[in-house]
Amino acid sequence: MTRSNTIRIENLSIGYTGKHSVKVVSEGITDTLRSGELTCLLGENGAGKSTLLRTLAGFQPALKGDIYIMDKPLGAYREKELATVVAVVLTERTVLQNMTVAELVGLGRSPYTGFWGKLCAEDRAIVDQALELVGITTLKERLVQTLSDGERQKVMIAKALAQETPVIFLDEPTAFLDYPSKIEILHLLHRLSRETAKTIFLSTHDLELALQIADRLWLMAQGRAVVAGCPEDLTLDGTLEQFFRRKGVAFEQQTGLYRVEPEFRAKVRLEGDDTACAMVAKALRRNGILAGKDIESDTVITAGKDGYKTSKGSETATLAITISELLELSGL
């Protein structure tokens, strides 16, 4: 699939203008967003993710710099015209009563339906196509208030698709969802970016999922410039390791993912079944003990079919059936 530059950003500064002062949130942002790609905006609370998203969507003015959408300056778009280019899905839960899913998705056609908002046959066909793309055709006649949070988010994505814009912005689309639903929504957005050749840009706090699913990352932090790139490139050049460095957080360059890193108080050698040993190591790590097959230690845990045997030098070995029992009996 050929990907084109849908959005071009040059030396952008974002923030707020007060009566007597200017609050700069971030500056010097320069990058491009392309069709057929999912880009995730990551950053700590207060870094300015929502401010950046609102600025890119035209909800608030930039302090400095230029934003081009489809090679046209953002400021040159009239409001109705911009609604045919950019669709926005916000964080807030939809509070609607006695409206069907099809009717809500149909609101995405408002830039094209005129004052009365009446859908023609073509509009209804586009709504049906959006429902099918998101996989919620069976929800078409359901009332919105009867939906789960995950189903509602899918409906809002379908509404954005029905708007037929080349760009979709989403502000924390997984904020109220359980973990499996978060994965499902991000996979859905990634698939839609490919199948529809749209530029999809979203802010999220779900760091681990974004690292695995996003085509590109934008990293924001207070007082630092926005860093953008492919997750794997940002892994190899050390950017990700440095960007979210905190006490108790470790970044594994081999996997490109973060993990909890406790302060270890002891070491244990593991022997036996690889999978069982991995789970024992995980449980011990949580309790501040570094365990592995390559570790030298007087304490050895052997994982086998009969359970978990703990040997400490000349002491009598203890046998546990479960890892929970192992933690209790081993005295580690």
Secondary structure, DSSP 8 states (H G I E B T S, - for coil): ----EEEEEEEEEEEEE-SS-EEEEEEEEEEEEETTEEEEEEE-TTSSHHHHHHHHHTSS--SEEEEEETTEEGGGS-HHHHTTTEEEE-SS-----S-BHHHHHHGGGHHHHTTTT---HHHHHHHHHHHHHHT-GGGTTSBGGGS-HHHHHHHHHHHHHHTT-SEEEEESTTTT--HHHHHHHHHHHHHHHHHH--EEEEE-S-HHHHHHH-SEEEEEETTEEEEEE-HHHHHHTTHHHHHT--TTEEEETTTTEEEE-----EEEEEEE-HHHHHHHHHHHHHTTEEEETT---SEEEEEETTEEEEEETTS--EEESSHHHHHHHH--
